[in-house]
Amino acid sequence: MPTRRALLAFTAGTALVAGCRSPGGGSGGSLSVDTSGATVAPGETATVDVQATLVGVLTWRLGDVPESWQITHESFEPQPTAIRESYPPQLVWDPAVESVSGQLSVAVPSAAPPGEYALPVEAGSETTDERAVSEAIITVESAGTSTDASG
């Protein structure tokens, strides 16, 4: 016999799938995720803007980013209904939301070598296998290189 939780998950999943086909459903009714890149000096924090549509779960993987770099999520609107502190970390919206935006902060250690580091961000649904991925590129400049455009 199905539990209430299973029944609610099935109902939410059915509503999500039905919403994907509705006219005027956000960005053409498909799952998507977009990220910005960031350029920082060693010892600074890179801010990656994230926007997703028709998302139920948002995750990020290390990609080229070293495991020792701390990655945190901030200012997601609407706020996730659950946060899973596993690997990969997951922000969950139940039911899925039409649009979400927020930021990932990446603490770049002062000893970080210069270069480009990819941070894959994946949006998905807990009810289907559909996934969308955007790769944020974090550029670490050489120590002493300034990103300040004021002069």
DSSP file (Angstrom, degrees, kcal/mol; ACC not computed):
  #  RESIDUE AA STRUCTURE BP1 BP2  ACC     N-H-->O    O-->H-N    N-H-->O    O-->H-N    TCO  KAPPA ALPHA  PHI   PSI    X-CA   Y-CA   Z-CA
    1    1 A M              0   0    0      0, 0.0     2,-0.1     0, 0.0     0, 0.0   0.000 360.0 360.0 360.0 130.1    0.0    0.0    0.0
    2    2 A P        -     0   0    0      0, 0.0     2,-0.1     0, 0.0     0, 0.0  -0.349 360.0-126.0 -67.6 143.7    1.5    3.4   -1.0
    3    3 A T     >  -     0   0    0      1,-0.1     4,-2.4    -2,-0.1     5,-0.2  -0.392  23.6-109.1 -81.0 165.1    2.4    5.8    1.8
    4    4 A R  H  > S+     0   0    0      1,-0.2     4,-2.7     2,-0.2     5,-0.2   0.898 120.5  53.1 -60.9 -40.3    1.1    9.3    1.9
    5    5 A R  H  > S+     0   0    0      2,-0.2     4,-2.6     1,-0.2    -1,-0.2   0.914 109.4  47.8 -62.1 -44.0    4.6   10.6    1.1
    6    6 A A  H  > S+     0   0    0      2,-0.2     4,-2.5     1,-0.2    -1,-0.2   0.907 112.3  49.7 -63.8 -40.9    4.8    8.4   -2.0
    7    7 A L  H  X S+     0   0    0     -4,-2.4     4,-2.5     2,-0.2    -2,-0.2   0.912 111.8  48.0 -64.5 -42.3    1.3    9.5   -3.1
    8    8 A L  H  X S+     0   0    0     -4,-2.7     4,-2.7     2,-0.2    -2,-0.2   0.901 111.5  50.3 -64.6 -40.9    2.2   13.2   -2.6
    9    9 A A  H  X S+     0   0    0     -4,-2.6     4,-2.5     2,-0.2    -2,-0.2   0.911 111.6  48.4 -63.4 -42.0    5.5   12.7   -4.6
   10   10 A F  H  X S+     0   0    0     -4,-2.5     4,-2.5     2,-0.2    -2,-0.2   0.921 112.2  48.6 -63.2 -43.8    3.6   11.0   -7.4
   11   11 A T  H  X S+     0   0    0     -4,-2.5     4,-2.3     2,-0.2    -2,-0.2   0.920 112.8  47.4 -62.8 -44.6    1.0   13.8   -7.5
   12   12 A A  H  X S+     0   0    0     -4,-2.7     4,-2.3     1,-0.2    -1,-0.2   0.905 112.7  50.0 -63.9 -41.2    3.7   16.5   -7.5
   13   13 A G  H  X S+     0   0    0     -4,-2.5     4,-2.5     2,-0.2    -2,-0.2   0.898 109.9  50.3 -64.0 -40.8    5.6   14.6  -10.3
   14   14 A T  H  X S+     0   0    0     -4,-2.5     4,-2.4     1,-0.2    -1,-0.2   0.906 110.9  49.2 -63.9 -41.4    2.4   14.3  -12.3
   15   15 A A  H  X S+     0   0    0     -4,-2.3     4,-2.3     2,-0.2    -2,-0.2   0.890 110.8  51.2 -65.0 -38.9    1.7   18.0  -11.9
   16   16 A L  H  X S+     0   0    0     -4,-2.3     4,-1.5     2,-0.2    -2,-0.2   0.942 111.7  45.7 -63.4 -48.0    5.3   18.8  -13.0
   17   17 A V  H  X S+     0   0    0     -4,-2.5     4,-0.7     1,-0.2     3,-0.3   0.912 113.5  49.6 -63.1 -42.3    5.1   16.7  -16.1
   18   18 A A  H >< S+     0   0    0     -4,-2.4     3,-0.8     1,-0.2     4,-0.3   0.889 109.5  52.8 -63.0 -38.1    1.7   18.2  -17.0
   19   19 A G  H >< S+     0   0    0     -4,-2.3     3,-1.0     1,-0.2    -1,-0.2   0.773  96.8  67.0 -68.9 -26.5    3.1   21.7  -16.5
   20   20 A C  H 3< S+     0   0    0     -4,-1.5    -1,-0.2    -3,-0.3    -2,-0.2   0.781 104.6  43.6 -65.0 -25.6    6.0   21.0  -18.8
   21   21 A R  T << S+     0   0    0     -3,-0.8    -1,-0.2    -4,-0.7    -2,-0.2   0.449  87.6 114.3 -99.0  -1.7    3.6   20.8  -21.8
   22   22 A S  S X  S-     0   0    0     -3,-1.0     3,-1.3    -4,-0.3     2,-0.1  -0.445  73.8-106.6 -75.8 143.6    1.4   23.8  -20.9
   23   23 A P  T 3  S+     0   0    0      0, 0.0     3,-0.1     0, 0.0    -1,-0.1  -0.387 103.8  17.5 -65.4 143.6    1.4   26.8  -23.2
   24   24 A G  T 3  S+     0   0    0      1,-0.2     2,-1.9    -2,-0.1    -2,-0.1   0.699  81.1 157.5  71.0  18.9    3.3   29.8  -21.9
   25   25 A G    <>  -     0   0    0     -3,-1.3     4,-1.6    -5,-0.1     2,-0.4  -0.499  62.6 -85.1 -80.4  74.4    5.1   27.6  -19.3
   26   26 A G  T  4 S+     0   0    0     -2,-1.9     2,-1.1     1,-0.2    73,-0.1  -0.476 111.1  10.2  70.6-120.7    8.1   29.8  -18.6
   27   27 A S  T  4 S-     0   0    0     -2,-0.4     3,-0.5     3,-0.3    -1,-0.2  -0.392 132.9 -59.6 -93.9  57.3   10.9   29.3  -21.1
   28   28 A G  T  4 S-     0   0    0     -2,-1.1    -2,-0.2     1,-0.2    -1,-0.1   0.609  91.0 -72.8  80.2  10.9    9.0   27.1  -23.5
   29   29 A G  S  < S+     0   0    0     -4,-1.6     2,-0.4     1,-0.2    -1,-0.2   0.804  98.7 120.4  77.0  29.7    8.2   24.5  -21.0
   30   30 A S        -     0   0    0     -3,-0.5    -3,-0.3    -5,-0.2    -1,-0.2  -0.953  66.6-106.3-131.0 152.6   11.7   22.9  -20.7
   31   31 A L        +     0   0    0     -2,-0.4     2,-0.3    -3,-0.1    23,-0.2  -0.465  48.8 162.4 -67.7 135.8   14.2   22.4  -17.9
   32   32 A S  E     -A   53   0A   0     21,-1.5    21,-2.0    -2,-0.2     2,-0.3  -0.991  23.3-167.1-153.5 158.2   17.2   24.7  -18.1
   33   33 A V  E     -A   52   0A   0     -2,-0.3     2,-0.4    19,-0.2    19,-0.2  -0.980   5.8-173.3-146.6 137.4   20.1   26.1  -16.0
   34   34 A D  E     -A   51   0A   0     17,-3.0    17,-2.4    -2,-0.3     2,-0.3  -0.986   4.6-172.3-130.8 141.7   22.5   29.0  -16.7
   35   35 A T  E     -A   50   0A   0     -2,-0.4     2,-0.3    15,-0.2    15,-0.2  -0.925  15.8-133.7-130.1 156.6   25.5   30.0  -14.8
   36   36 A S        -     0   0    0     13,-1.7     2,-0.2    -2,-0.3    98,-0.0  -0.684  20.9-125.6-100.6 161.7   27.9   33.0  -14.9
   37   37 A G        -     0   0    0     -2,-0.3     2,-0.3    99,-0.2    12,-0.2  -0.467  21.7-151.9 -94.2 175.5   31.7   32.8  -14.7
   38   38 A A  E     -b  138   0A   0     99,-2.0   101,-3.3    -2,-0.2     2,-0.5  -0.995   8.6-151.9-150.6 146.6   33.9   34.6  -12.3
   39   39 A T  E     +b  139   0A   0     -2,-0.3     2,-0.3    99,-0.2   101,-0.2  -0.988  29.1 158.4-121.7 126.7   37.4   36.0  -12.2
   40   40 A V  E     -b  140   0A   0     99,-2.7   101,-2.9    -2,-0.5     6,-0.1  -0.927  37.2-118.1-141.5 163.3   39.2   36.3   -8.8
   41   41 A A    >   -     0   0    0     -2,-0.3     3,-1.9    99,-0.2    67,-0.2  -0.662  54.7 -78.6 -93.3 158.0   42.6   36.5   -7.3
   42   42 A P  T 3  S+     0   0    0      0, 0.0    68,-0.3     0, 0.0   102,-0.1  -0.316 120.8  31.0 -55.2 139.6   43.9   33.8   -4.9
   43   43 A G  T 3  S+     0   0    0     65,-1.2    67,-0.2    66,-0.6     2,-0.2   0.330 100.6 105.1  91.5  -6.0   42.4   34.3   -1.4
   44   44 A E  S <  S-     0   0    0     -3,-1.9    64,-2.4    65,-0.2     2,-0.5  -0.495  72.1-113.0 -99.8 172.5   39.1   35.9   -2.8
   45   45 A T  E     - C   0 107A   0     62,-0.2     2,-0.4    -2,-0.2    62,-0.2  -0.933  23.0-144.6-109.3 125.4   35.6   34.4   -3.1
   46   46 A A  E     - C   0 106A   0     60,-2.9    60,-3.0    -2,-0.5     2,-0.5  -0.713  10.0-150.3 -86.8 136.7   34.2   33.8   -6.6
   47   47 A T  E     - C   0 105A   0     -2,-0.4     2,-0.6    58,-0.2    58,-0.2  -0.945   9.0-166.9-111.6 121.3   30.5   34.4   -7.0
   48   48 A V  E     - C   0 104A   0     56,-2.9    56,-2.5    -2,-0.5     2,-0.3  -0.932  13.5-142.8-109.4 118.5   28.6   32.3   -9.6
   49   49 A D  E     - C   0 103A   0     -2,-0.6   -13,-1.7   -12,-0.2     2,-0.4  -0.627  18.4-164.3 -79.4 138.7   25.1   33.4  -10.5
   50   50 A V  E     +AC  35 102A   0     52,-2.9    52,-2.2    -2,-0.3     2,-0.4  -0.989  12.7 175.9-127.9 132.1   22.7   30.6  -11.1
   51   51 A Q  E     +AC  34 101A   0    -17,-2.4   -17,-3.0    -2,-0.4     2,-0.3  -1.000   8.3 172.7-133.3 136.0   19.3   30.7  -12.9
   52   52 A A  E     -AC  33 100A   0     48,-2.7    48,-2.5    -2,-0.4     2,-0.4  -0.983  17.1-149.9-142.1 152.3   17.1   27.7  -13.6
   53   53 A T  E    S+AC  32  99A   0    -21,-2.0   -21,-1.5    -2,-0.3    46,-0.3  -0.943  76.7   5.5-124.3 148.0   13.6   27.0  -14.9
   54   54 A L  E    S+     0   0A   0     44,-1.7     2,-0.4    -2,-0.4    44,-0.2   0.907  90.6 161.2  49.2  51.8   11.2   24.1  -14.2
   55   55 A V  E     + C   0  97A   0     42,-1.5    42,-2.4    -3,-0.2    -1,-0.2  -0.816  33.6 167.1-110.2 140.9   13.6   22.8  -11.6
   56   56 A G  E    S+     0   0A   0     68,-2.9    37,-3.1     1,-0.4     2,-0.4   0.609  77.9  26.4-113.6 -29.8   13.1   20.4   -8.7
   57   57 A V  E     -DC 124  92A   0     67,-2.2    67,-2.5    35,-0.2     2,-0.4  -1.000  60.5-169.2-140.2 134.6   16.7   19.6   -7.8
   58   58 A L  E     +DC 123  91A   0     33,-2.6    33,-2.7    -2,-0.4     2,-0.3  -0.994  15.9 170.0-125.1 128.4   19.9   21.7   -8.2
   59   59 A T  E     -DC 122  90A   0     63,-2.8    63,-2.6    -2,-0.4     2,-0.3  -0.881  17.8-156.4-131.3 163.3   23.3   20.1   -7.7
   60   60 A W  E     -D  121   0A   0     29,-0.7     2,-0.3    -2,-0.3    61,-0.2  -0.995   7.6-159.0-140.3 144.5   26.9   21.1   -8.3
   61   61 A R        -     0   0    0     59,-2.1     4,-0.2    -2,-0.3     3,-0.1  -0.775  30.1-112.4-118.3 162.6   30.0   18.9   -8.7
   62   62 A L    >   +     0   0    0     -2,-0.3     3,-2.7     1,-0.2     2,-0.1   0.865  47.8 164.6 -67.0 -36.7   33.6   19.7   -8.2
   63   63 A G  T 3  S-     0   0    0      1,-0.3    -1,-0.2    56,-0.1    56,-0.2  -0.383  81.2 -16.4  55.7-122.1   34.6   19.3  -11.9
   64   64 A D  T 3  S+     0   0    0     54,-1.8    -1,-0.3    -2,-0.1    55,-0.1   0.578 113.3 109.3 -86.7 -11.6   38.1   21.0  -12.0
   65   65 A V  S <  S-     0   0    0     -3,-2.7    52,-0.0    53,-1.1    51,-0.0  -0.501  78.3-113.7 -70.1 125.4   37.5   22.8   -8.7
   66   66 A P    >   -     0   0    0      0, 0.0     3,-1.8     0, 0.0    -1,-0.1  -0.249  19.4-120.3 -59.7 146.8   39.8   21.2   -6.0
   67   67 A E  T 3  S+     0   0    0      1,-0.3    -2,-0.1    -3,-0.1    -3,-0.0   0.759 109.3  64.0 -59.5 -27.5   38.0   19.3   -3.2
   68   68 A S  T 3  S+     0   0    0      2,-0.1     2,-0.4    41,-0.0    -1,-0.3   0.621  79.0  99.6 -76.5 -12.1   39.5   21.6   -0.6
   69   69 A W  S <  S-     0   0    0     -3,-1.8     2,-0.4     1,-0.1    39,-0.1  -0.627  76.0-128.6 -78.0 129.3   37.7   24.7   -2.0
   70   70 A Q  E     -E  107   0A   0     37,-0.6    37,-2.8    -2,-0.4     2,-0.5  -0.645  24.1-169.2 -81.1 126.7   34.6   25.6    0.0
   71   71 A I  E     +E  106   0A   0     -2,-0.4     2,-0.3    35,-0.2    35,-0.2  -0.976   9.0 175.5-118.8 126.7   31.4   26.0   -2.0
   72   72 A T  E     -E  105   0A   0     33,-2.4    33,-3.1    -2,-0.5     2,-0.4  -0.913  24.8-128.5-127.8 156.0   28.3   27.4   -0.4
   73   73 A H  E     +E  104   0A   0     -2,-0.3     2,-0.3    31,-0.2    31,-0.2  -0.824  30.2 179.7-104.6 144.4   24.9   28.4   -1.7
   74   74 A E  E     +E  103   0A   0     29,-2.8    29,-2.5    -2,-0.4    -2,-0.0  -0.988  48.9   2.3-144.5 149.3   23.3   31.8   -1.0
   75   75 A S  E     +     0   0A   0     -2,-0.3     2,-0.4    27,-0.2    26,-0.1   0.731  65.8 174.3  54.4  36.3   20.2   33.9   -1.7
   76   76 A F  E     -     0   0A   0     26,-0.1    26,-0.3    27,-0.1    -1,-0.2  -0.622  25.1-130.6 -77.5 130.4   18.2   31.4   -3.7
   77   77 A E  E    S+E  101   0A   0     24,-2.8    24,-1.7    -2,-0.4     2,-0.2  -0.994  95.1  28.3-127.2 123.8   14.7   32.6   -4.5
   78   78 A P  S    S-     0   0    0      0, 0.0    -1,-0.2     0, 0.0    23,-0.1   0.634 106.7-121.8 -69.4 160.2   12.5   30.9   -3.9
   79   79 A Q        -     0   0    0     -2,-0.2    -2,-0.1     1,-0.1    12,-0.0  -0.391  31.8-100.4 -67.2 145.2   14.3   29.2   -1.1
   80   80 A P        -     0   0    0      0, 0.0    13,-0.2     0, 0.0    -1,-0.1  -0.313  17.4-138.1 -64.3 150.5   14.7   25.4   -1.4
   81   81 A T  S    S+     0   0    0     11,-2.1     2,-0.3     1,-0.2    12,-0.2   0.695  87.6  14.4 -81.0 -19.6   12.2   23.3    0.6
   82   82 A A  E     -F   92   0A   0     10,-1.7    10,-2.9     2,-0.0     2,-0.4  -0.990  61.9-153.2-151.7 152.0   15.1   20.9    1.5
   83   83 A I  E     -F   91   0A   0     -2,-0.3     2,-0.7     8,-0.2     8,-0.2  -0.994   9.8-157.8-127.5 123.1   18.9   20.9    1.4
   84   84 A R  E     -F   90   0A   0      6,-3.0     6,-2.4    -2,-0.4     2,-1.3  -0.900   3.7-158.1-104.6 114.2   20.7   17.6    1.1
   85   85 A E        +     0   0    0     -2,-0.7     2,-0.2     4,-0.2    -1,-0.1  -0.335  56.4 108.4 -88.2  53.4   24.3   17.8    2.4
   86   86 A S  S    S-     0   0    0     -2,-1.3    -2,-0.0     2,-0.3     4,-0.0  -0.403  79.0 -56.6-109.0-171.3   25.5   14.8    0.5
   87   87 A Y  S    S+     0   0    0      1,-0.3   -26,-0.1    -2,-0.2    -2,-0.1  -0.980 132.9  28.6-115.3 123.4   27.8   14.6   -2.5
   88   88 A P  S    S-     0   0    0      0, 0.0    -2,-0.3     0, 0.0    -1,-0.3   0.586 105.3-128.8 -75.8 152.4   26.8   16.1   -4.7
   89   89 A P        -     0   0    0      0, 0.0   -29,-0.7     0, 0.0     2,-0.4  -0.327  26.6-151.5 -60.9 148.4   25.0   18.6   -2.5
   90   90 A Q  E     -CF  59  84A   0     -6,-2.4    -6,-3.0   -31,-0.2     2,-0.5  -0.988  18.1-160.6-131.4 132.4   21.4   19.1   -3.5
   91   91 A L  E     -CF  58  83A   0    -33,-2.7   -33,-2.6    -2,-0.4     2,-0.4  -0.945  26.0-160.1-101.4 129.2   19.0   22.0   -3.2
   92   92 A V  E     -CF  57  82A   0    -10,-2.9   -11,-2.1    -2,-0.5   -10,-1.7  -0.929  17.6-168.0-120.5 134.6   15.4   20.6   -3.6
   93   93 A W  E     -     0   0A   0    -37,-3.1     4,-0.1    -2,-0.4    -2,-0.0  -0.981  19.1-147.7-117.4 118.1   12.2   22.4   -4.5
   94   94 A D  E    S+     0   0A   0     -2,-0.5     2,-0.2     2,-0.1   -38,-0.1  -0.926  91.2  28.1-132.0 106.5    9.1   20.3   -3.8
   95   95 A P  E    S-     0   0A   0      0, 0.0    -1,-0.1     0, 0.0   -14,-0.1   0.489 114.6-106.3 -77.9 168.4    7.0   20.9   -5.7
   96   96 A A  E     -     0   0A   0     -2,-0.2     2,-0.3   -84,-0.2   -40,-0.2  -0.199  35.1-130.8 -58.7 152.2    9.3   21.9   -8.6
   97   97 A V  E     -C   55   0A   0    -42,-2.4   -42,-1.5     1,-0.1   -43,-0.2  -0.791   7.4-133.7-111.0 152.5    9.4   25.7   -9.3
   98   98 A E  E    S+     0   0A   0     -2,-0.3   -44,-1.7     1,-0.2     2,-0.3   0.875  90.6   7.3 -69.3 -37.3    9.0   27.5  -12.6
   99   99 A S  E     +C   53   0A   0    -46,-0.3     2,-0.3   -45,-0.1    -1,-0.2  -0.997  63.3 175.0-150.0 140.2   12.0   29.8  -12.0
  100  100 A V  E     -C   52   0A   0    -48,-2.5   -48,-2.7    -2,-0.3     2,-0.3  -0.995   3.0-178.7-143.5 146.3   14.8   30.0   -9.4
  101  101 A S  E     +CE  51  77A   0    -24,-1.7   -24,-2.8    -2,-0.3     2,-0.3  -0.991  19.5 123.2-143.6 152.6   17.9   32.2   -9.0
  102  102 A G  E     -C   50   0A   0    -52,-2.2   -52,-2.9    -2,-0.3     2,-0.3  -0.941  44.5 -90.3-178.1-163.6   20.7   32.4   -6.5
  103  103 A Q  E     -CE  49  74A   0    -29,-2.5   -29,-2.8    -2,-0.3     2,-0.5  -0.973  10.3-149.8-137.4 147.8   24.4   32.3   -6.1
  104  104 A L  E     -CE  48  73A   0    -56,-2.5   -56,-2.9    -2,-0.3     2,-0.5  -0.980  19.4-152.2-110.9 129.8   27.2   29.8   -5.4
  105  105 A S  E     -CE  47  72A   0    -33,-3.1   -33,-2.4    -2,-0.5     2,-0.6  -0.896   6.6-164.0-104.8 129.5   30.2   31.2   -3.5
  106  106 A V  E     -CE  46  71A   0    -60,-3.0   -60,-2.9    -2,-0.5     2,-0.7  -0.943  11.2-146.5-117.7 111.6   33.5   29.5   -4.1
  107  107 A A  E     -CE  45  70A   0    -37,-2.8   -37,-0.6    -2,-0.6   -62,-0.2  -0.681  14.4-156.9 -79.4 111.8   36.2   30.3   -1.5
  108  108 A V        -     0   0    0    -64,-2.4   -65,-1.2    -2,-0.7   -67,-0.0  -0.812  18.2-125.1 -93.1 118.6   39.5   30.3   -3.5
  109  109 A P    >   -     0   0    0      0, 0.0     3,-1.8     0, 0.0   -66,-0.6  -0.201  17.0-117.5 -62.4 154.2   42.5   29.6   -1.2
  110  110 A S  T 3  S+     0   0    0    -68,-0.3    33,-0.1     1,-0.3    -2,-0.0   0.723 115.6  53.9 -65.9 -20.6   45.4   32.1   -1.2
  111  111 A A  T 3  S+     0   0    0      2,-0.1    -1,-0.3   -68,-0.0    32,-0.0   0.306  79.0 131.2 -94.4   8.9   47.7   29.4   -2.4
  112  112 A A    <   -     0   0    0     -3,-1.8     3,-0.1     1,-0.1    -4,-0.0  -0.404  58.9-124.1 -65.6 131.6   45.5   28.5   -5.4
  113  113 A P        -     0   0    0      0, 0.0    27,-0.1     0, 0.0    -1,-0.1  -0.464  32.4 -98.9 -72.9 149.1   47.4   28.3   -8.7
  114  114 A P  S    S+     0   0    0      0, 0.0     2,-0.3     0, 0.0    27,-0.2  -0.281  73.6  90.5 -63.6 153.4   46.2   30.5  -11.5
  115  115 A G  E    S- G   0 140A   0     25,-2.2    25,-3.2    -3,-0.1     2,-0.4  -0.896  74.6 -64.2 150.4-177.5   44.1   28.9  -14.2
  116  116 A E  E     - G   0 139A   0     -2,-0.3     2,-0.4    23,-0.2    23,-0.2  -0.893  40.1-168.0-107.3 135.4   40.5   28.1  -15.2
  117  117 A Y  E     - G   0 138A   0     21,-2.5    21,-3.1    -2,-0.4     2,-0.3  -0.987  13.0-140.6-127.1 125.2   38.4   25.8  -13.1
  118  118 A A  E     - G   0 137A   0     -2,-0.4   -54,-1.8    19,-0.2   -53,-1.1  -0.679  12.3-170.2 -88.2 136.3   35.1   24.3  -14.3
  119  119 A L  E     - G   0 136A   0     17,-2.8    17,-2.3    -2,-0.3     2,-0.3  -0.886  14.8-150.4-124.4  96.9   32.2   24.0  -11.8
  120  120 A P  E     - G   0 135A   0      0, 0.0   -59,-2.1     0, 0.0     2,-0.5  -0.516  10.2-166.3 -71.1 130.6   29.3   22.0  -13.4
  121  121 A V  E     -DG  60 134A   0     13,-3.0    13,-2.5    -2,-0.3     2,-0.4  -0.981   6.3-163.3-118.4 127.6   25.9   22.9  -12.1
  122  122 A E  E     -DG  59 133A   0    -63,-2.6   -63,-2.8    -2,-0.5     2,-0.4  -0.931   8.3-164.1-119.4 132.5   23.0   20.5  -12.9
  123  123 A A  E     +DG  58 132A   0      9,-2.9     9,-2.2    -2,-0.4     2,-0.3  -0.886  26.2 146.0-108.6 145.0   19.3   21.1  -12.7
  124  124 A G  E     -DG  57 131A   0    -67,-2.5   -68,-2.9    -2,-0.4   -67,-2.2  -0.892  41.2-107.0-157.8-171.9   16.8   18.2  -12.7
  125  125 A S        -     0   0    0      5,-0.8     3,-0.2     3,-0.4   -70,-0.0  -0.961  15.1-140.3-128.1 145.4   13.6   16.8  -11.6
  126  126 A E  S    S+     0   0    0     -2,-0.4  -113,-0.1     1,-0.2    -1,-0.1   0.596 103.6  51.4 -79.6  -8.8   13.1   14.1   -9.0
  127  127 A T  S    S+     0   0    0   -114,-0.1     2,-0.3  -115,-0.1    -1,-0.2   0.575 113.6  33.1-105.9 -11.1   10.3   12.6  -11.1
  128  128 A T  S    S-     0   0    0     -3,-0.2    -3,-0.4     2,-0.2  -115,-0.0  -0.859  74.3-120.0-135.4 171.9   12.0   12.3  -14.5
  129  129 A D        +     0   0    0     -2,-0.3     2,-0.1    -5,-0.1    -3,-0.0   0.399  69.4 127.3 -91.1   1.9   15.5   11.6  -15.8
  130  130 A E        +     0   0    0     -6,-0.0    -5,-0.8     1,-0.0     2,-0.3  -0.373  34.9 175.7 -63.9 134.5   15.7   14.9  -17.6
  131  131 A R  E     - G   0 124A   0     -7,-0.2     2,-0.4    -2,-0.1    -7,-0.2  -0.979  20.0-164.1-139.3 150.5   18.8   17.0  -16.7
  132  132 A A  E     - G   0 123A   0     -9,-2.2    -9,-2.9    -2,-0.3     2,-0.4  -0.996  12.7-164.2-133.0 139.1   20.3   20.3  -17.8
  133  133 A V  E     - G   0 122A   0     -2,-0.4     2,-0.4   -11,-0.2   -11,-0.2  -0.971  10.6-176.5-129.0 138.5   23.9   21.2  -17.1
  134  134 A S  E     - G   0 121A   0    -13,-2.5   -13,-3.0    -2,-0.4     2,-0.7  -0.997  19.0-142.7-129.2 138.0   25.8   24.5  -17.2
  135  135 A E  E     - G   0 120A   0     -2,-0.4     2,-0.4   -15,-0.2  -100,-0.1  -0.884   9.8-155.1-106.9 111.7   29.5   24.8  -16.5
  136  136 A A  E     - G   0 119A   0    -17,-2.3   -17,-2.8    -2,-0.7     2,-0.6  -0.678  11.1-145.1 -81.1 134.6   30.6   27.9  -14.6
  137  137 A I  E     - G   0 118A   0     -2,-0.4   -99,-2.0   -19,-0.2     2,-0.6  -0.908   9.2-162.7-105.6 121.1   34.2   28.8  -15.3
  138  138 A I  E     -bG  38 117A   0    -21,-3.1   -21,-2.5    -2,-0.6     2,-0.6  -0.910   7.3-158.6-103.3 117.4   36.1   30.3  -12.4
  139  139 A T  E     -bG  39 116A   0   -101,-3.3   -99,-2.7    -2,-0.6     2,-0.6  -0.864   1.0-160.2-100.5 120.7   39.3   32.0  -13.5
  140  140 A V  E     -bG  40 115A   0    -25,-3.2   -25,-2.2    -2,-0.6   -99,-0.2  -0.899  13.8-150.5-101.1 118.7   42.0   32.4  -10.9
  141  141 A E        -     0   0    0   -101,-2.9     3,-0.1    -2,-0.6     2,-0.1  -0.351  30.3 -83.6 -81.7 165.9   44.4   35.2  -11.8
  142  142 A S    >   -     0   0    0      1,-0.1     3,-2.2  -101,-0.1    -1,-0.1  -0.380  60.2 -87.0 -64.2 147.5   48.1   35.3  -10.8
  143  143 A A  T 3  S+     0   0    0      1,-0.3    -1,-0.1  -102,-0.1     3,-0.1  -0.329 117.8  27.8 -56.7 135.6   48.6   36.8   -7.3
  144  144 A G  T 3  S+     0   0    0      1,-0.3     2,-0.4  -102,-0.1    -1,-0.3   0.242  87.4 124.1  93.3 -12.7   49.0   40.5   -7.5
  145  145 A T    <   -     0   0    0     -3,-2.2     2,-0.4     2,-0.0    -1,-0.3  -0.701  55.1-141.2 -80.6 129.4   46.8   40.8  -10.7
  146  146 A S        -     0   0    0     -2,-0.4    -4,-0.1     1,-0.1  -106,-0.0  -0.744  22.6-169.2 -98.2 138.1   43.9   43.2   -9.9
  147  147 A T        +     0   0    0     -2,-0.4     2,-0.5    -6,-0.0    -1,-0.1   0.324  56.1 116.7 -98.1   4.7   40.3   42.7  -11.1
  148  148 A D    >   -     0   0    0      1,-0.1     3,-0.6     2,-0.0    -2,-0.1  -0.642  46.8-168.9 -78.8 118.8   39.5   46.3  -10.0
  149  149 A A  T 3   +     0   0    0     -2,-0.5    -1,-0.1     1,-0.2    -2,-0.0   0.433  67.5  90.1 -86.7  -0.1   38.5   48.3  -13.1
  150  150 A S  T 3         0   0    0      1,-0.1    -1,-0.2     0, 0.0    -2,-0.0   0.643 360.0 360.0 -78.5 -11.9   38.6   51.7  -11.2
  151  151 A G    <         0   0    0     -3,-0.6    -2,-0.1     0, 0.0    -1,-0.1   0.500 360.0 360.0 128.0 360.0   42.2   52.3  -11.9
